Amino acid sequence: MMNISEFQTKDVINVADGKRLGNIDDIDINVTNGKIQAIIITNQGKVLGFFGRGDEIVIPWRNIVKVGEDVILVRIDHQFEQIEQPRK
């Protein structure tokens, strides 16, 4: 079993192009069954995030290839859309 804090320290890498997407900022959990629906990565805004939040990338759980000791490998294609959403 893994704690959410351990999950958030891992780098998220897209195996389709080898790019580092960032670290997990939030997790979408289905409250009915307790399963993770998606991971959410927030790209930092300009100047180390001081001037607003960046875009959020929502990666469905089905796109996660492997959760390793240091990294989480995901597969997303180039048409994957970054979603900008205000935080609640």
N, CA, C and O atoms as a GROMACS GRO file, in nm:
protein
  352
    1MET      N    1   0.084  -0.117   0.000
    1MET     CA    2   0.000   0.000   0.000
    1MET      C    3   0.089   0.123   0.000
    1MET      O    4   0.199   0.121   0.055
    2MET      N    5   0.041   0.231  -0.062
    2MET     CA    6   0.118   0.354  -0.075
    2MET      C    7   0.035   0.472  -0.025
    2MET      O    8  -0.084   0.482  -0.055
    3ASN      N    9   0.098   0.560   0.050
    3ASN     CA   10   0.032   0.683   0.095
    3ASN      C   11   0.027   0.784  -0.019
    3ASN      O   12   0.110   0.779  -0.110
    4ILE      N   13  -0.069   0.874  -0.014
    4ILE     CA   14  -0.081   0.978  -0.116
    4ILE      C   15   0.044   1.064  -0.118
    4ILE      O   16   0.089   1.105  -0.225
    5SER      N   17   0.102   1.093  -0.002
    5SER     CA   18   0.223   1.176   0.002
    5SER      C   19   0.339   1.109  -0.071
    5SER      O   20   0.420   1.179  -0.133
    6GLU      N   21   0.349   0.978  -0.066
    6GLU     CA   22   0.453   0.906  -0.140
    6GLU      C   23   0.425   0.912  -0.290
    6GLU      O   24   0.518   0.922  -0.371
    7PHE      N   25   0.300   0.906  -0.326
    7PHE     CA   26   0.258   0.912  -0.466
    7PHE      C   27   0.294   1.047  -0.527
    7PHE      O   28   0.334   1.054  -0.643
    8GLN      N   29   0.280   1.153  -0.448
    8GLN     CA   30   0.302   1.288  -0.498
    8GLN      C   31   0.448   1.323  -0.519
    8GLN      O   32   0.479   1.419  -0.589
    9THR      N   33   0.540   1.248  -0.460
    9THR     CA   34   0.683   1.279  -0.476
    9THR      C   35   0.743   1.219  -0.602
    9THR      O   36   0.857   1.250  -0.637
   10LYS      N   37   0.670   1.134  -0.670
   10LYS     CA   38   0.723   1.066  -0.789
   10LYS      C   39   0.709   1.156  -0.912
   10LYS      O   40   0.610   1.228  -0.928
   11ASP      N   41   0.811   1.151  -0.999
   11ASP     CA   42   0.804   1.222  -1.126
   11ASP      C   43   0.710   1.147  -1.220
   11ASP      O   44   0.708   1.024  -1.221
   12VAL      N   45   0.633   1.221  -1.298
   12VAL     CA   46   0.544   1.161  -1.397
   12VAL      C   47   0.608   1.180  -1.534
   12VAL      O   48   0.635   1.292  -1.576
   13ILE      N   49   0.630   1.068  -1.604
   13ILE     CA   50   0.698   1.067  -1.733
   13ILE      C   51   0.604   1.008  -1.839
   13ILE      O   52   0.542   0.905  -1.817
   14ASN      N   53   0.595   1.076  -1.953
   14ASN     CA   54   0.515   1.027  -2.065
   14ASN      C   55   0.603   0.935  -2.149
   14ASN      O   56   0.703   0.979  -2.207
   15VAL      N   57   0.568   0.807  -2.157
   15VAL     CA   58   0.649   0.711  -2.232
   15VAL      C   59   0.635   0.731  -2.383
   15VAL      O   60   0.718   0.680  -2.459
   16ALA      N   61   0.534   0.803  -2.428
   16ALA     CA   62   0.515   0.826  -2.571
   16ALA      C   63   0.625   0.916  -2.628
   16ALA      O   64   0.668   0.898  -2.742
   17ASP      N   65   0.672   1.015  -2.548
   17ASP     CA   66   0.776   1.105  -2.598
   17ASP      C   67   0.893   1.124  -2.501
   17ASP      O   68   0.987   1.197  -2.532
   18GLY      N   69   0.887   1.061  -2.384
   18GLY     CA   70   0.996   1.069  -2.288
   18GLY      C   71   0.999   1.196  -2.205
   18GLY      O   72   1.093   1.216  -2.128
   19LYS      N   73   0.899   1.282  -2.218
   19LYS     CA   74   0.899   1.410  -2.146
   19LYS      C   75   0.852   1.393  -2.002
   19LYS      O   76   0.764   1.313  -1.972
   20ARG      N   77   0.915   1.471  -1.915
   20ARG     CA   78   0.871   1.477  -1.775
   20ARG      C   79   0.754   1.575  -1.768
   20ARG      O   80   0.766   1.690  -1.809
   21LEU      N   81   0.642   1.527  -1.717
   21LEU     CA   82   0.523   1.611  -1.709
   21LEU      C   83   0.516   1.689  -1.578
   21LEU      O   84   0.451   1.793  -1.572
   22GLY      N   85   0.583   1.640  -1.475
   22GLY     CA   86   0.581   1.708  -1.345
   22GLY      C   87   0.554   1.608  -1.234
   22GLY      O   88   0.579   1.489  -1.247
   23ASN      N   89   0.500   1.661  -1.124
   23ASN     CA   90   0.463   1.578  -1.010
   23ASN      C   91   0.313   1.588  -0.990
   23ASN      O   92   0.249   1.685  -1.033
   24ILE      N   93   0.257   1.490  -0.924
   24ILE     CA   94   0.114   1.487  -0.899
   24ILE      C   95   0.078   1.594  -0.798
   24ILE      O   96   0.137   1.603  -0.690
   25ASP      N   97  -0.020   1.675  -0.834
   25ASP     CA   98  -0.067   1.782  -0.746
   25ASP      C   99  -0.194   1.739  -0.674
   25ASP      O  100  -0.218   1.780  -0.560
   26ASP      N  101  -0.275   1.656  -0.739
   26ASP     CA  102  -0.403   1.615  -0.682
   26ASP      C  103  -0.442   1.480  -0.740
   26ASP      O  104  -0.388   1.437  -0.842
   27ILE      N  105  -0.535   1.414  -0.675
   27ILE     CA  106  -0.584   1.284  -0.720
   27ILE      C  107  -0.736   1.288  -0.719
   27ILE      O  108  -0.798   1.333  -0.622
   28ASP      N  109  -0.796   1.240  -0.826
   28ASP     CA  110  -0.942   1.230  -0.836
   28ASP      C  111  -0.982   1.088  -0.795
   28ASP      O  112  -0.945   0.991  -0.860
   29ILE      N  113  -1.058   1.078  -0.685
   29ILE     CA  114  -1.097   0.948  -0.630
   29ILE      C  115  -1.247   0.930  -0.642
   29ILE      O  116  -1.323   1.022  -0.610
   30ASN      N  117  -1.290   0.813  -0.687
   30ASN     CA  118  -1.431   0.779  -0.691
   30ASN      C  119  -1.474   0.746  -0.548
   30ASN      O  120  -1.427   0.648  -0.490
   31VAL      N  121  -1.562   0.828  -0.492
   31VAL     CA  122  -1.600   0.809  -0.352
   31VAL      C  123  -1.688   0.686  -0.330
   31VAL      O  124  -1.700   0.640  -0.216
   32THR      N  125  -1.747   0.634  -0.435
   32THR     CA  126  -1.831   0.516  -0.422
   32THR      C  127  -1.748   0.390  -0.400
   32THR      O  128  -1.777   0.309  -0.312
   33ASN      N  129  -1.644   0.374  -0.483
   33ASN     CA  130  -1.565   0.251  -0.472
   33ASN      C  131  -1.424   0.274  -0.417
   33ASN      O  132  -1.352   0.177  -0.392
   34GLY      N  133  -1.384   0.400  -0.396
   34GLY     CA  134  -1.254   0.431  -0.338
   34GLY      C  135  -1.137   0.417  -0.433
   34GLY      O  136  -1.022   0.422  -0.388
   35LYS      N  137  -1.162   0.399  -0.563
   35LYS     CA  138  -1.054   0.382  -0.660
   35LYS      C  139  -1.014   0.517  -0.720
   35LYS      O  140  -1.095   0.609  -0.731
   36ILE      N  141  -0.887   0.525  -0.757
   36ILE     CA  142  -0.836   0.646  -0.820
   36ILE      C  143  -0.889   0.653  -0.963
   36ILE      O  144  -0.874   0.558  -1.040
   37GLN      N  145  -0.950   0.764  -0.999
   37GLN     CA  146  -1.003   0.785  -1.134
   37GLN      C  147  -0.898   0.850  -1.223
   37GLN      O  148  -0.885   0.815  -1.340
   38ALA      N  149  -0.823   0.947  -1.167
   38ALA     CA  150  -0.726   1.022  -1.246
   38ALA      C  151  -0.624   1.086  -1.154
   38ALA      O  152  -0.648   1.106  -1.035
   39ILE      N  153  -0.509   1.119  -1.213
   39ILE     CA  154  -0.410   1.200  -1.141
   39ILE      C  155  -0.408   1.336  -1.208
   39ILE      O  156  -0.432   1.348  -1.328
   40ILE      N  157  -0.378   1.438  -1.130
   40ILE     CA  158  -0.380   1.575  -1.181
   40ILE      C  159  -0.243   1.636  -1.157
   40ILE      O  160  -0.192   1.637  -1.045
   41ILE      N  161  -0.185   1.687  -1.264
   41ILE     CA  162  -0.054   1.752  -1.259
   41ILE      C  163  -0.077   1.898  -1.292
   41ILE      O  164  -0.143   1.930  -1.390
   42THR      N  165  -0.022   1.987  -1.211
   42THR     CA  166  -0.034   2.130  -1.237
   42THR      C  167   0.099   2.182  -1.285
   42THR      O  168   0.199   2.176  -1.213
   43ASN      N  169   0.101   2.235  -1.406
   43ASN     CA  170   0.221   2.301  -1.457
   43ASN      C  171   0.233   2.435  -1.387
   43ASN      O  172   0.134   2.507  -1.373
   44GLN      N  173   0.352   2.469  -1.345
   44GLN     CA  174   0.373   2.595  -1.275
   44GLN      C  175   0.355   2.712  -1.370
   44GLN      O  176   0.386   2.702  -1.488
   45GLY      N  177   0.304   2.823  -1.316
   45GLY     CA  178   0.292   2.946  -1.393
   45GLY      C  179   0.428   3.007  -1.414
   45GLY      O  180   0.529   2.945  -1.381
   46LYS      N  181   0.433   3.125  -1.468
   46LYS     CA  182   0.561   3.191  -1.494
   46LYS      C  183   0.632   3.225  -1.364
   46LYS      O  184   0.568   3.242  -1.260
   47VAL      N  185   0.760   3.233  -1.370
   47VAL     CA  186   0.847   3.269  -1.257
   47VAL      C  187   0.818   3.182  -1.136
   47VAL      O  188   0.775   3.231  -1.031
   48LEU      N  189   0.843   3.052  -1.151
   48LEU     CA  190   0.831   2.956  -1.041
   48LEU      C  191   0.694   2.953  -0.977
   48LEU      O  192   0.681   2.922  -0.858
   49GLY      N  193   0.591   2.986  -1.052
   49GLY     CA  194   0.455   2.976  -1.001
   49GLY      C  195   0.408   3.096  -0.921
   49GLY      O  196   0.300   3.093  -0.862
   50PHE      N  197   0.488   3.204  -0.917
   50PHE     CA  198   0.450   3.320  -0.837
   50PHE      C  199   0.337   3.401  -0.899
   50PHE      O  200   0.265   3.471  -0.828
   51PHE      N  201   0.321   3.393  -1.029
   51PHE     CA  202   0.220   3.473  -1.096
   51PHE      C  203   0.108   3.387  -1.150
   51PHE      O  204   0.083   3.383  -1.270
   52GLY      N  205   0.040   3.319  -1.060
   52GLY     CA  206  -0.075   3.238  -1.096
   52GLY      C  207  -0.037   3.093  -1.122
   52GLY      O  208   0.079   3.060  -1.144
   53ARG      N  209  -0.137   3.010  -1.119
   53ARG     CA  210  -0.118   2.867  -1.144
   53ARG      C  211  -0.113   2.842  -1.293
   53ARG      O  212  -0.167   2.919  -1.372
   54GLY      N  213  -0.050   2.736  -1.330
   54GLY     CA  214  -0.044   2.696  -1.470
   54GLY      C  215  -0.164   2.611  -1.506
   54GLY      O  216  -0.264   2.607  -1.435
   55ASP      N  217  -0.152   2.545  -1.619
   55ASP     CA  218  -0.258   2.456  -1.664
   55ASP      C  219  -0.256   2.327  -1.584
   55ASP      O  220  -0.153   2.287  -1.530
   56GLU      N  221  -0.370   2.264  -1.578
   56GLU     CA  222  -0.379   2.133  -1.513
   56GLU      C  223  -0.386   2.026  -1.621
   56GLU      O  224  -0.457   2.041  -1.720
   57ILE      N  225  -0.311   1.919  -1.600
   57ILE     CA  226  -0.318   1.804  -1.690
   57ILE      C  227  -0.387   1.693  -1.611
   57ILE      O  228  -0.336   1.649  -1.507
   58VAL      N  229  -0.501   1.649  -1.660
   58VAL     CA  230  -0.576   1.540  -1.596
   58VAL      C  231  -0.547   1.413  -1.674
   58VAL      O  232  -0.579   1.402  -1.792
   59ILE      N  233  -0.485   1.316  -1.606
   59ILE     CA  234  -0.448   1.191  -1.670
   59ILE      C  235  -0.535   1.079  -1.612
   59ILE      O  236  -0.521   1.045  -1.495
   60PRO      N  237  -0.623   1.021  -1.693
   60PRO     CA  238  -0.706   0.911  -1.644
   60PRO      C  239  -0.621   0.792  -1.598
   60PRO      O  240  -0.514   0.768  -1.653
   61TRP      N  241  -0.669   0.721  -1.498
   61TRP     CA  242  -0.595   0.607  -1.443
   61TRP      C  243  -0.562   0.503  -1.549
   61TRP      O  244  -0.458   0.438  -1.541
   62ARG      N  245  -0.649   0.487  -1.648
   62ARG     CA  246  -0.626   0.388  -1.753
   62ARG      C  247  -0.501   0.420  -1.836
   62ARG      O  248  -0.450   0.332  -1.904
   63ASN      N  249  -0.451   0.544  -1.831
   63ASN     CA  250  -0.333   0.584  -1.906
   63ASN      C  251  -0.204   0.563  -1.827
   63ASN      O  252  -0.095   0.590  -1.879
   64ILE      N  253  -0.214   0.516  -1.704
   64ILE     CA  254  -0.094   0.490  -1.625
   64ILE      C  255  -0.040   0.352  -1.662
   64ILE      O  256  -0.111   0.252  -1.654
   65VAL      N  257   0.085   0.349  -1.704
   65VAL     CA  258   0.149   0.226  -1.748
   65VAL      C  259   0.211   0.152  -1.630
   65VAL      O  260   0.194   0.031  -1.616
   66LYS      N  261   0.284   0.226  -1.545
   66LYS     CA  262   0.358   0.163  -1.436
   66LYS      C  263   0.383   0.266  -1.326
   66LYS      O  264   0.415   0.382  -1.354
   67VAL      N  265   0.369   0.221  -1.202
   67VAL     CA  266   0.406   0.302  -1.087
   67VAL      C  267   0.532   0.239  -1.029
   67VAL      O  268   0.527   0.130  -0.972
   68GLY      N  269   0.645   0.308  -1.044
   68GLY     CA  270   0.772   0.256  -0.995
   68GLY      C  271   0.812   0.320  -0.864
   68GLY      O  272   0.733   0.393  -0.803
   69GLU      N  273   0.935   0.293  -0.820
   69GLU     CA  274   0.984   0.348  -0.694
   69GLU      C  275   1.001   0.499  -0.702
   69GLU      O  276   0.970   0.570  -0.606
   70ASP      N  277   1.051   0.550  -0.816
   70ASP     CA  278   1.081   0.692  -0.829
   70ASP      C  279   0.994   0.764  -0.931
   70ASP      O  280   0.982   0.886  -0.927
   71VAL      N  281   0.932   0.690  -1.022
   71VAL     CA  282   0.857   0.753  -1.131
   71VAL      C  283   0.723   0.685  -1.152
   71VAL      O  284   0.701   0.570  -1.111
   72ILE      N  285   0.635   0.758  -1.217
   72ILE     CA  286   0.508   0.704  -1.265
   72ILE      C  287   0.511   0.720  -1.416
   72ILE      O  288   0.523   0.832  -1.467
   73LEU      N  289   0.500   0.610  -1.488
   73LEU     CA  290   0.501   0.614  -1.633
   73LEU      C  291   0.358   0.617  -1.685
   73LEU      O  292   0.275   0.535  -1.646
   74VAL      N  293   0.331   0.714  -1.772
   74VAL     CA  294   0.198   0.728  -1.831
   74VAL      C  295   0.213   0.728  -1.982
   74VAL      O  296   0.321   0.755  -2.034
   75ARG      N  297   0.107   0.696  -2.052
   75ARG     CA  298   0.108   0.701  -2.198
   75ARG      C  299  -0.002   0.794  -2.242
   75ARG      O  300  -0.121   0.764  -2.230
   76ILE      N  301   0.040   0.909  -2.296
   76ILE     CA  302  -0.055   1.004  -2.355
   76ILE      C  303   0.001   1.047  -2.489
   76ILE      O  304   0.122   1.066  -2.503
   77ASP      N  305  -0.088   1.064  -2.587
   77ASP     CA  306  -0.041   1.104  -2.719
   77ASP      C  307  -0.031   1.255  -2.728
   77ASP      O  308  -0.067   1.326  -2.634
   78HIS      N  309   0.017   1.303  -2.840
   78HIS     CA  310   0.038   1.447  -2.857
   78HIS      C  311  -0.092   1.525  -2.866
   78HIS      O  312  -0.092   1.647  -2.852
   79GLN      N  313  -0.202   1.457  -2.890
   79GLN     CA  314  -0.330   1.524  -2.899
   79GLN      C  315  -0.396   1.538  -2.762
   79GLN      O  316  -0.506   1.591  -2.750
   80PHE      N  317  -0.325   1.491  -2.657
   80PHE     CA  318  -0.378   1.502  -2.521
   80PHE      C  319  -0.392   1.649  -2.487
   80PHE      O  320  -0.299   1.728  -2.507
   81GLU      N  321  -0.507   1.686  -2.437
   81GLU     CA  322  -0.538   1.827  -2.414
   81GLU      C  323  -0.512   1.865  -2.269
   81GLU      O  324  -0.555   1.795  -2.177
   82GLN      N  325  -0.443   1.976  -2.249
   82GLN     CA  326  -0.424   2.029  -2.116
   82GLN      C  327  -0.550   2.106  -2.079
   82GLN      O  328  -0.604   2.182  -2.160
   83ILE      N  329  -0.596   2.086  -1.959
   83ILE     CA  330  -0.721   2.146  -1.916
   83ILE      C  331  -0.692   2.250  -1.809
   83ILE      O  332  -0.630   2.220  -1.707
   84GLU      N  333  -0.735   2.370  -1.832
   84GLU     CA  334  -0.717   2.475  -1.732
   84GLU      C  335  -0.848   2.488  -1.656
   84GLU      O  336  -0.952   2.518  -1.714
   85GLN      N  337  -0.841   2.465  -1.525
   85GLN     CA  338  -0.961   2.469  -1.442
   85GLN      C  339  -0.928   2.545  -1.315
   85GLN      O  340  -0.821   2.528  -1.258
   86PRO      N  341  -1.019   2.629  -1.269
   86PRO     CA  342  -0.996   2.695  -1.141
   86PRO      C  343  -1.010   2.594  -1.028
   86PRO      O  344  -1.093   2.503  -1.035
   87ARG      N  345  -0.930   2.609  -0.926
   87ARG     CA  346  -0.936   2.521  -0.807
   87ARG      C  347  -1.053   2.562  -0.721
   87ARG      O  348  -1.086   2.680  -0.710
   88LYS      N  349  -1.116   2.463  -0.660
   88LYS     CA  350  -1.228   2.490  -0.569
   88LYS      C  351  -1.179   2.489  -0.427
   88LYS      O  352  -1.258   2.510  -0.335
   0.00000   0.00000   0.00000
